[in-house]
Amino acid sequence: MRARAGRLPAILAAAALLAGGCAKDDYVAPPPVVTGDVADAAVAADTLADLQTAIRDGDGPAAADLGADVTVRDLLTAVVANAEALGLADVTFRYVTETGRTSGADAWDGQVAVTWRVDGFDSTSARIELPVSFADSGATIAAVGGAGARLPLWLAGALDVRKDGKVLVAVAGDDAGGEPYLAAARRAVAQVRAVVPGDGGLVVEVPADADALRQALDTEPGQYDAIAAITAPVDGTEAAGSPVHVFLNRGVYDDLDRVAAQVVMTHEAVHALTDAVAARRAPLWLVEGFADYVALRDVDLPLTTTAGQIAEQVRRAGPPKELPLPGDFDPTASHLGAVYEAAWLACVTLAEHGGERALVELYDDVLAGGDLVTALREHLGWTEAELTAAWRDRLAALPGVAG
């Protein structure tokens, strides 16, 4: 099935949050607990311990009893169900400090350190701090999360969780129709493993809308509104081994046709399953181009569709003089589709020259910290200048460029 006209360039703008993107500093020890006239740290800590126990025991009613009103009681019930469905392990809640914001004589906001991991998928626990509003002198919880703070999807509301072997999908909402996402994620893993062997699993999170995505990733408003999917550490840290999941921007992803949506899912699965987020030295043209190489490998689409934007750019201005630079992948850039197409064609050029296995070996080597120039010479017998020249020739030969 072909992508509808105008759709494929949008999916090639499905950017990953790689090192230096939206990642925060590594987790550090929190400041000492402080208390004021309203806050009772000991009572709040006991309440959090009770919530932690309720989640561990799968006891929804016990969690609900900790809510200050019906809305929070429903939320905490959903949190317990989410944790069970996701298979969360190492879930902890620890009171850190008050924020200084109070309400009445017995309510205040505190900072709470939270850890968790998806058992069987995440090798280490994610760690964040988020605001929690306490009421009744700390004996109940009035709200979880707040403006300007990261809120994990499993703490934001009910989820529709689907799992099949090495694939897990969590979609915001009760019975939110997670099966199509699961099917696309399953196929994505199969496509990646056909090129890059491995046994790691894939977790896909689908927030309700762009605002919920922004909250899950703690990004600026509008930063990723036009992006269909993002691969990122779930806690925003650059700590080694921090869990990395794929996040879908539902408003963009759901508007794609089936072929386009699958290319997006597979592109992001490449990032997640090859641990591209942890790469520090790998050039973005290789990271993003390789992801598109795998995603488009089995797609029957003409170059006029898969490379239409870069072809138009080359027709007007000639081939770029150098491979795409990191700044070219700014997710707000208007020319992003052409940049991704150019990076993809660089990897196609490599595969045509030395074979797919040589391309994969180059990718693995550079992602592991190897020098690009050395890896090019070792795996493909090329200098970077020779690659650039061959790539420019490939761009000049695109349909619609000459004549």
C-alpha positions in Angstrom: 0.0 0.0 0.0 1.3 3.4 -1.0 1.5 6.4 1.4 -0.9 9.1 0.5 0.6 12.1 -1.3 2.4 14.4 1.1 2.5 12.0 3.9 5.9 10.3 3.7 8.0 13.5 4.2 6.2 14.1 7.4 7.1 10.7 8.8 10.7 11.1 7.9 10.7 14.0 10.3 10.1 11.6 13.1 13.1 12.7 15.2 14.8 11.0 18.1 15.8 12.7 21.3 19.5 11.8 21.2 22.2 12.8 23.5 22.0 16.6 24.1 18.4 16.8 23.0 15.9 17.1 25.8 17.9 15.0 28.3 18.4 16.5 31.8 21.5 16.2 33.9 22.2 12.9 35.5 20.3 12.1 38.7 22.0 13.5 41.8 21.3 13.1 45.5 18.4 15.3 46.6 18.8 18.1 49.2 18.0 17.3 52.8 14.4 17.2 53.9 13.0 20.4 55.3 9.7 21.1 57.0 7.6 24.2 57.6 4.7 25.0 59.8 2.2 23.2 57.6 4.2 20.3 56.2 4.5 17.1 58.2 7.2 15.2 56.4 6.8 12.1 58.6 3.1 11.7 57.9 3.6 12.3 54.1 6.4 9.7 54.1 4.0 7.2 55.7 1.4 8.0 53.1 3.9 7.4 50.3 5.0 4.2 51.9 1.4 3.0 52.0 1.0 3.9 48.3 4.2 2.0 47.5 2.8 -1.1 49.4 -0.5 -0.9 47.6 1.2 -0.9 44.2 3.4 -3.8 45.2 0.4 -5.8 46.5 -1.8 -4.8 43.5 -4.3 -3.4 46.1 -6.4 -0.8 44.3 -8.8 -0.1 47.2 -5.9 0.5 49.6 -4.4 3.0 47.1 -7.8 4.7 46.6 -8.1 5.2 50.4 -5.1 7.5 50.1 -6.9 10.0 47.8 -8.2 13.3 49.1 -11.2 13.3 46.7 -12.9 11.1 44.2 -10.7 12.2 41.3 -7.5 11.3 43.0 -9.0 8.1 44.4 -9.8 7.1 40.8 -6.3 8.1 39.7 -4.6 6.1 42.4 -6.7 3.1 41.6 -5.6 3.4 38.0 -2.0 3.7 39.0 -2.1 0.4 40.8 -3.8 -1.2 37.7 -1.2 0.4 35.4 1.7 -0.9 37.5 0.3 -4.4 37.4 -0.4 -4.4 33.7 3.0 -3.0 32.9 4.8 -5.4 35.1 6.5 -2.6 37.0 9.3 -3.5 39.5 11.4 -1.5 41.9 8.6 1.0 42.5 9.5 3.4 45.2 8.2 6.8 46.5 10.3 8.9 48.8 9.4 12.2 50.3 12.2 14.7 49.6 11.1 18.2 50.7 8.3 20.7 50.7 8.2 23.2 47.9 6.9 26.1 50.0 3.5 26.1 48.4 0.7 25.6 51.0 -3.1 25.6 51.0 -5.0 26.2 54.2 -3.9 24.9 57.5 -3.1 21.3 56.5 -2.2 21.0 52.8 1.0 21.6 51.0 3.1 20.5 48.0 6.1 18.3 48.4 8.8 17.0 46.0 8.8 13.2 45.8 11.5 10.9 44.3 10.0 8.1 42.3 11.7 5.0 40.8 10.4 2.3 38.6 11.2 -0.1 35.7 9.3 -2.2 33.3 10.3 -5.7 34.3 11.7 -7.8 31.4 12.3 -4.6 29.3 14.2 -2.1 31.3 17.6 -3.2 32.7 17.7 -0.3 35.2 15.2 1.8 37.1 14.1 5.3 35.9 14.4 8.0 38.5 12.5 11.3 38.7 11.3 13.9 41.2 7.8 15.2 40.8 5.5 17.4 42.9 2.8 15.8 45.0 0.1 17.7 46.8 -0.8 16.5 50.3 -3.9 17.1 52.3 -5.2 16.2 55.7 -1.9 17.0 57.3 -0.2 14.6 54.9 -2.5 11.7 55.4 -4.0 11.9 51.9 -2.8 12.9 48.4 -4.6 15.7 46.6 -2.7 15.7 43.3 0.2 14.0 41.5 2.3 16.1 39.2 2.4 19.8 38.3 3.3 22.4 35.8 6.9 22.3 34.5 7.5 18.8 35.9 7.9 15.4 34.1 4.9 13.1 34.7 5.3 9.4 33.7 2.4 8.1 31.7 1.7 5.4 34.3 1.1 8.1 36.9 -1.1 10.3 34.7 -4.2 8.1 34.4 -5.6 4.8 33.2 -3.7 2.9 30.5 -4.6 0.3 27.9 -1.6 -2.0 28.1 -0.9 -4.6 25.4 2.0 -7.0 25.5 3.2 -9.7 23.1 6.6 -11.3 23.7 9.3 -8.6 23.4 6.8 -5.8 22.7 4.8 -3.8 25.1 2.5 -0.8 24.3 0.9 1.5 26.8 -1.9 3.8 25.5 -3.5 6.5 27.6 -7.1 5.8 28.3 -9.3 2.8 29.3 -9.6 0.4 26.4 -7.9 3.0 24.2 -7.5 0.8 21.1 -4.0 -0.3 21.7 -4.0 -3.2 19.2 -3.0 -1.3 16.1 -0.1 0.2 18.0 0.9 -3.2 19.2 0.7 -4.7 15.7 2.9 -1.9 14.3 5.4 -2.3 17.1 5.6 -6.0 16.6 6.3 -5.6 12.9 8.9 -2.9 13.7 10.8 -5.2 16.0 10.8 -7.9 13.3 12.0 -5.5 10.7 14.9 -4.2 12.9 15.9 -7.7 13.9 16.1 -8.8 10.2 18.9 -6.3 9.9 20.4 -5.9 13.4 20.3 -9.1 15.5 19.5 -8.8 19.2 17.1 -9.8 21.9 16.1 -6.6 23.7 12.5 -5.6 23.9 10.6 -2.5 22.8 8.3 -0.3 25.0 6.0 2.2 23.2 4.1 4.8 25.2 1.2 6.7 23.6 0.1 9.8 25.6 -3.4 11.1 25.0 -2.3 14.2 23.1 0.5 16.7 22.4 0.2 18.3 25.9 0.4 14.9 27.6 3.4 14.0 25.4 5.1 17.3 26.5 4.4 16.5 30.1 5.7 12.9 29.8 8.9 14.2 28.3 9.2 17.6 30.2 9.7 19.6 27.0 8.8 23.1 26.0 5.3 23.7 24.5 5.2 23.2 20.8 8.7 21.8 20.6 7.6 18.4 19.2 4.1 19.2 18.0 4.9 18.4 14.4 6.9 15.2 15.2 5.2 11.8 14.9 7.3 9.9 17.3 10.3 10.3 19.6 12.7 7.9 21.2 13.9 9.1 24.6 15.0 8.2 28.1 11.8 7.9 30.2 13.4 10.0 33.0 15.3 12.4 30.8 18.7 11.5 32.2 21.9 10.6 30.4 22.8 8.1 33.0 24.2 4.9 31.5 21.5 2.3 31.0 18.6 4.7 31.7 15.4 3.1 30.3 14.6 4.3 26.7 11.1 4.0 25.3 9.4 5.2 22.1 6.8 7.9 22.6 4.1 8.6 19.9 2.6 12.0 19.2 -0.9 10.7 18.7 -2.2 13.8 16.9 0.4 13.3 14.2 0.9 9.6 14.2 -2.8 8.7 14.0 -3.2 10.9 11.0 -0.7 8.9 9.0 -1.7 6.1 6.6 -0.7 2.6 7.5 2.5 2.5 5.5 3.7 5.9 6.8 2.8 5.0 10.4 4.8 1.7 10.1 7.9 3.6 8.8 7.7 5.9 11.8 7.4 3.0 14.2 10.2 1.1 12.7 12.5 4.2 12.5 12.0 4.8 16.2 12.4 1.1 17.0 15.8 1.2 15.4 16.8 4.0 17.8 15.5 2.1 20.8 16.7 -1.4 20.0 20.2 -0.3 19.0 20.6 2.0 22.0 21.2 5.0 19.7 20.2 7.4 22.5 23.4 6.5 24.3 25.6 7.3 21.3 27.9 10.2 22.0 30.2 10.4 19.0 28.0 9.0 16.2 27.0 11.7 13.6 23.3 12.3 13.3 23.2 11.6 9.6 24.3 8.1 10.3 22.0 7.5 13.3 18.9 9.0 11.5 19.8 7.7 8.0 20.3 4.2 9.3 17.0 4.2 11.1 15.3 5.2 7.8 17.3 2.7 5.9 15.9 -0.1 8.0 12.4 1.4 8.1 12.2 1.8 4.3 14.1 -1.4 3.4 11.0 -3.4 2.7 8.7 -0.6 1.6 7.7 -0.5 -2.1 7.7 3.2 -2.8 9.3 5.2 -5.6 12.1 7.6 -5.1 9.8 10.4 -6.1 8.0 9.7 -2.8 10.9 8.7 -0.5 13.3 11.3 -1.7 11.0 14.0 -3.2 12.0 16.8 -0.9 15.7 16.4 -1.2 15.4 16.0 -5.0 13.5 19.3 -5.2 16.2 21.0 -3.1 19.0 19.5 -5.3 17.2 20.6 -8.5 17.0 24.2 -7.3 20.4 24.5 -5.6 22.5 21.5 -6.5 23.7 18.7 -4.2 24.8 19.8 -0.7 28.6 20.1 -0.3 28.7 18.1 2.9 26.7 15.4 4.7 24.0 16.7 7.0 25.2 18.4 10.2 23.7 18.0 13.7 22.0 21.4 13.6 20.2 20.4 10.4 18.1 17.9 12.4 16.4 20.6 14.5 12.8 19.3 14.8 11.4 22.8 14.3 13.2 23.3 10.9 11.1 23.7 7.8 13.5 21.6 5.7 13.6 18.6 8.0 12.1 16.2 5.6 14.8 16.9 3.0 17.5 16.4 5.7 16.2 13.0 6.7 15.9 12.0 3.0 19.5 13.1 2.4 20.7 11.1 5.5 18.8 8.0 4.3 20.4 8.2 0.9 23.8 8.5 2.4 23.2 5.1 4.1 21.7 3.7 0.9 24.9 4.8 -0.9 27.0 3.0 1.7 24.9 -0.2 1.3 25.1 -0.1 -2.5 28.8 0.3 -2.3 29.8 -2.3 0.3 26.6 -4.3 1.0 24.1 -4.2 3.9 26.4 -6.1 6.3 29.2 -3.5 5.9 26.7 -0.7 6.6 25.5 -2.5 9.8 29.1 -3.1 10.9 29.9 0.6 10.3 26.8 1.6 12.3 27.6 -0.7 15.2 31.2 0.3 15.3 30.5 4.1 15.3 27.6 3.8 17.8 29.9 1.9 20.2 32.3 5.0 20.1 34.4 4.1 17.1 35.8 6.9 14.9 33.8 7.4 11.7 36.8 7.9 9.4 38.5 4.7 10.7 35.3 2.7 10.5 34.6 3.9 6.9 38.0 2.8 5.8 37.8 -0.6 7.7 34.3 -1.6 6.7 33.8 0.0 3.3 37.2 1.0 2.1 36.2 4.6 1.7 37.3 8.0 3.0 34.7 10.4 4.1 35.4 12.5 1.0 34.8 9.5 -1.2 31.5 8.8 0.6 30.5 12.4 0.2 31.3 12.4 -3.5 29.4 9.2 -4.1 26.4 10.5 -2.1 26.4 13.8 -4.1 26.4 11.8 -7.3 23.5 9.8 -6.0 21.5 12.9 -5.2 22.3 14.4 -8.6 20.8 11.3 -10.2 17.5 11.4 -8.4 14.4 11.5 -10.6 13.4 15.0 -11.5 16.8 16.6 -10.7 18.5 16.5 -14.1 16.7 18.1 -17.1 
